[in-house]
Amino acid sequence: MTQFLAVTLNGLTLSALYFIVASGFTLVFGLMRNINLAHGSLYLLGAYLGYEALALSGNWFVAVAVGFAAMALVGVVLQMLVFRHLEGQDLRQTLVSLALSIILADLMLAYWGGQTYRIQPPELLSGSMPLGIEALPYYSAIRLSMLAVAVVIAVALWVFLSRTRLGMMIRAGVDDRSMLQASGVNVHRVFAATFGVGAGLAGLAGVVGGTVLSVSPGEDIRILLASLVVVIVGGMGSVAGSAIGAVLIGLAEQYGLAYTPTYGALYMFIILVVVLAVRPQGLMGRAQ
């Protein structure tokens, strides 16, 4: 029972990390239909910058803010200089973003090297937190905090997309861009802000993920793959679908590694194949 509870909590907290990354990917890929395969690189770059910010300031929360703000700025620049000129050209978006991903990965490897870094959590979140469960009395405080952050982001994104004027403009621009532009809205500015928020969430996840896991070359590819699967399983453009997909993928990965380590990596793709076979638009996606 102790092992089962520990593995379940590990799966849920890993799901929280996947959701934070995939929520940004949902905004960019699911809502805006921009194929940004450099999203994983933004995650890793945000983690590295957060590590440097922590070394300079000594404050973990400053590192999180730097990771989010820096990647949000990078996202706005990418949207204005690159993706704005590739709208509706899926193949070119894929190839250009793949090239950007490779370039960023090589630059990060050249500057930070191939060693593994670890972002130290703040004293408030270090150590264990009591759970009040006999089989598992304590659990990592930083992992539980990551779960709480994911819940806050999920609620904030739902409110942002469904209750704010900017969120309504984003959804309207995706459904009927010409009509939104005819109403006097600067569509390019709206999409740049959306891309910035999505990239900022990747940077935030990089700092949090680097605290819970590690910061090392190759994490960008792993996170990008997990984000793609989460968004496709949950349904493109659905925040709730991303949350459900993240929980399924995170739990499947941890249960697989704990109980069938030889085939643990297969379960994520089994879920993907089953969902696409039964419901091609994803669990919460809209039929096209």
C-alpha positions in Angstrom: 0.0 0.0 0.0 2.8 2.4 0.8 4.4 1.8 -2.6 1.1 2.2 -4.4 0.3 5.5 -2.6 3.8 6.8 -3.3 3.6 5.8 -7.0 0.2 7.4 -7.3 1.3 10.7 -5.8 4.4 10.6 -8.0 2.1 10.1 -11.0 -0.2 13.0 -10.0 2.7 15.4 -9.4 4.3 14.4 -12.7 0.9 15.0 -14.3 1.0 18.5 -12.8 4.3 19.2 -14.5 3.0 17.8 -17.8 -0.1 19.9 -17.5 1.7 23.2 -16.8 3.8 22.6 -20.0 0.9 21.3 -22.0 -1.3 24.2 -21.0 1.0 26.6 -22.8 1.2 24.2 -25.7 -2.6 24.0 -25.8 -2.7 27.8 -26.2 -0.2 27.8 -29.0 -0.9 24.6 -30.8 -4.5 23.8 -29.8 -6.1 27.2 -30.0 -3.9 29.2 -32.4 -3.0 26.2 -34.6 0.7 27.2 -34.6 2.9 24.1 -34.7 5.8 25.1 -32.3 8.2 22.2 -31.9 10.5 24.5 -30.0 8.2 24.4 -27.0 10.4 21.9 -25.2 13.4 24.1 -25.8 11.6 27.0 -24.2 11.0 24.7 -21.2 14.7 23.9 -20.9 15.9 27.4 -21.5 13.5 28.7 -18.8 15.0 26.1 -16.5 18.5 27.2 -17.2 17.7 30.9 -16.8 15.9 30.1 -13.6 18.9 28.3 -12.3 21.1 31.4 -13.1 18.6 33.7 -11.5 18.5 31.6 -8.3 22.3 31.7 -8.2 22.3 35.5 -8.5 19.4 36.4 -6.3 19.2 33.4 -3.9 15.4 33.6 -4.2 13.5 30.7 -5.8 10.4 32.8 -6.5 12.5 35.3 -8.4 13.8 32.4 -10.4 10.3 31.3 -11.3 9.4 34.9 -12.3 12.5 35.1 -14.4 11.7 31.8 -16.1 8.2 32.9 -17.0 9.0 36.5 -18.0 12.0 35.6 -20.1 10.2 32.9 -22.1 7.1 35.0 -22.5 9.3 37.7 -24.1 11.0 35.0 -26.3 7.5 33.8 -27.3 6.3 37.2 -28.3 9.5 37.7 -30.4 9.0 34.3 -32.1 5.4 35.1 -32.9 6.1 38.5 -34.4 9.3 37.6 -36.3 8.7 34.0 -37.3 5.2 32.5 -36.9 3.3 35.6 -38.0 4.8 35.1 -41.5 4.0 31.4 -41.6 0.3 31.4 -40.8 -1.6 28.5 -42.4 1.7 26.9 -43.5 1.8 23.9 -41.3 4.8 22.2 -43.0 6.9 25.3 -42.9 6.0 26.0 -39.2 7.0 22.4 -38.3 10.4 22.6 -40.1 11.2 26.1 -38.9 10.3 25.4 -35.3 12.2 22.1 -35.5 15.3 24.0 -36.7 14.8 26.6 -33.9 14.7 23.7 -31.4 17.9 22.2 -32.6 19.7 25.6 -32.6 18.5 26.4 -29.1 19.5 22.9 -27.9 23.1 23.3 -29.3 23.4 26.8 -27.9 22.4 25.7 -24.4 24.7 22.7 -24.6 27.6 25.0 -25.6 27.0 27.4 -22.7 25.8 25.2 -19.9 27.6 22.0 -20.9 26.3 18.5 -20.6 26.2 18.2 -16.8 23.0 17.9 -14.8 21.9 20.9 -12.7 19.4 20.9 -9.9 17.4 24.0 -8.8 17.2 24.1 -5.0 13.7 24.6 -3.6 13.1 27.4 -1.1 13.4 26.5 2.6 9.6 26.8 2.9 9.1 24.0 0.4 12.1 21.8 1.2 11.7 18.5 3.1 8.5 16.6 3.6 4.9 17.5 4.4 2.6 15.4 6.7 -0.3 13.7 4.9 -2.1 12.2 7.9 -2.1 8.8 6.1 -0.8 5.8 8.1 0.6 4.0 5.0 2.3 7.2 3.8 2.7 9.7 6.6 5.0 12.2 4.7 5.5 13.3 1.1 7.7 15.8 -0.7 6.5 19.3 -0.1 7.8 20.7 -3.4 6.0 18.0 -5.3 2.7 18.8 -3.5 3.3 22.5 -4.2 3.7 21.7 -7.9 0.3 20.0 -7.8 -1.2 23.1 -6.2 0.4 25.3 -8.8 -1.1 23.2 -11.6 -4.6 23.5 -10.1 -4.2 27.3 -9.9 -3.0 27.6 -13.5 -5.9 25.4 -14.7 -8.5 27.6 -13.0 -6.8 30.8 -14.1 -6.7 29.6 -17.8 -10.3 28.6 -17.7 -11.3 32.0 -16.3 -9.0 33.7 -18.8 -10.4 31.9 -21.9 -14.1 31.9 -20.9 -14.6 35.0 -18.8 -12.2 37.7 -20.1 -12.4 39.9 -23.2 -9.0 38.8 -24.4 -9.8 35.1 -23.9 -13.0 35.6 -25.9 -11.1 37.4 -28.7 -8.6 34.5 -28.8 -11.4 31.9 -29.3 -13.2 34.1 -31.8 -9.9 34.6 -33.8 -9.4 30.9 -34.0 -13.0 30.2 -35.2 -13.3 33.2 -37.5 -10.3 35.4 -37.8 -11.6 37.5 -40.7 -14.7 38.5 -38.7 -12.6 39.4 -35.6 -10.3 41.5 -37.7 -13.2 43.2 -39.4 -14.5 44.3 -36.0 -11.4 46.4 -35.4 -9.3 44.0 -33.3 -5.6 43.7 -33.9 -5.4 40.0 -34.4 -1.6 39.9 -34.6 -1.3 41.6 -31.2 -3.8 39.2 -29.6 -2.0 36.2 -31.0 1.4 37.6 -29.9 0.1 38.0 -26.4 -1.3 34.4 -26.5 2.0 33.0 -27.8 3.8 34.9 -25.0 1.6 33.4 -22.3 2.1 29.9 -23.7 5.8 30.3 -23.9 5.9 31.8 -20.4 4.1 28.8 -19.0 6.8 26.6 -20.5 9.5 28.7 -18.8 7.7 28.5 -15.5 7.3 24.8 -15.8 11.0 24.6 -16.6 12.0 26.2 -13.2 9.5 24.1 -11.3 10.4 20.9 -13.2 14.1 21.6 -12.6 13.4 21.9 -8.9 11.5 18.6 -8.7 13.5 16.6 -11.3 16.7 18.0 -12.9 17.9 20.3 -15.6 20.0 18.5 -18.3 20.3 18.2 -22.1 17.6 16.0 -23.6 14.8 17.1 -21.2 13.5 19.4 -23.9 12.7 16.4 -26.2 11.2 14.4 -23.4 8.9 17.2 -22.3 7.9 18.1 -25.9 6.9 14.5 -26.6 4.9 14.3 -23.4 3.2 17.7 -24.1 2.2 16.6 -27.6 0.7 13.3 -26.4 -1.2 15.2 -23.6 -2.6 17.7 -25.9 -3.6 15.2 -28.6 -5.2 12.8 -26.0 -7.0 15.6 -24.2 -8.2 17.4 -27.3 -6.6 20.4 -29.0 -7.7 23.7 -27.5 -9.2 22.2 -24.4 -7.7 23.1 -21.0 -9.8 20.6 -19.3 -8.8 18.0 -21.9 -5.1 18.8 -21.2 -5.7 18.2 -17.5 -7.3 14.9 -18.1 -4.6 13.8 -20.6 -1.9 14.9 -18.2 -3.3 12.8 -15.4 -3.7 9.7 -17.7 -0.1 10.0 -19.1 1.5 10.8 -15.8 -0.1 8.0 -13.9 0.5 5.5 -16.7 4.1 6.4 -16.9 4.7 6.1 -13.1 2.7 2.9 -12.7 4.5 1.4 -15.7 7.9 2.3 -14.3 7.1 0.9 -10.9 5.4 -2.3 -11.8 6.5 -3.2 -15.4 9.7 -1.2 -15.9 10.6 -3.1 -19.1 7.4 -1.8 -20.8 6.8 1.3 -18.8 7.5 3.7 -21.7 4.9 1.9 -23.9 1.8 2.8 -21.9 1.8 6.5 -23.0 1.7 5.5 -26.6 -0.9 2.8 -26.0 -3.2 5.4 -24.5 -2.5 7.7 -27.5 -3.4 5.0 -30.0 -6.6 3.9 -28.2 -7.9 7.5 -27.9 -7.1 8.3 -31.5 -8.8 5.1 -32.6 -12.0 5.7 -30.6 -12.2 9.5 -30.5 -9.8 11.1 -33.1 -10.5 14.7 -31.9 -9.4 13.8 -28.3 -11.3 13.2 -25.1 -12.5 16.8 -24.8 -11.8 18.1 -28.3 -14.4 19.4 -30.8 -15.1 17.4 -34.0 -13.9 19.4 -37.0 
